[in-house]
Amino acid sequence: MDIFIKRLQELLDEKDMTQRELAERIGVTEVTISRYINGERKPRIDIIGKIAEVFGVSIDYLLGYSNIRNPYNNVKSNDQQSENDEDDELMSEEDLYIIEQFKKFLKQQRRMKRKKD
């Protein structure tokens, strides 16, 4: 089963939301949602974004590129651990997320370099 279909169905079940309710919230028909779930149709990226927003998850999560439902929430919890850092207060959640991703990238590069040496 396509990961998008699986995750969309899981999110609908978790929120106890009907296909009709989701359709109304994102501005499509109930038939369109049904076609997404049945694999008959793939949503455009703007619709995927609206679905992600309704459920409070990232587009990456919906499409199966990440298992983290909302990386911005994870960054925020990391931010709470470093409340004394005044710079964090000046940055948006997106800025903090990008910084976290860059840190992961640097760590990965360091590991790869060690393996070569």
ABEGO torsion letter per residue (X at the ends): XBAAAAAAAAAAAAAGBBAAAAAAAAGBBAAAAAAAAAGABBBBAAAAAAAAAAAGBBAAAAAGABABABAAAAAAAAAAAAAABAAAAABBAAAAAAAAAAAAAAAAAAAAAAAAX
